[in-house]
Amino acid sequence: MATPIKLRQAQVWKVGSDYFRIVKLERLVVDYKSTPTHNAKEGIHVRTSKKEFCRLIKGAELVQSPKTP
């Protein structure tokens, strides 16, 4: 059985060659930014359900954010 995913604001997930940073996390909705590199300022903002976001990052790697204490 897989361990549950703990989503937090400002997390960065790597899926293939893309990076997804959680911009805003709500109860049922996730706003995230899709970028080609970890530190990119430019990117595509996407708003999706939490369920769809979890499906998107299934098997993804959690990248430690430099702003995390």
Beta strands, then each sheet from edge to edge (+ up, - down):
strand 1: 12-15
strand 2: 18-25
strand 3: 29-35
strand 4: 44-49
strand 5: 61-63
sheet 1: 4+ 3- 2+ 1- 5+
end
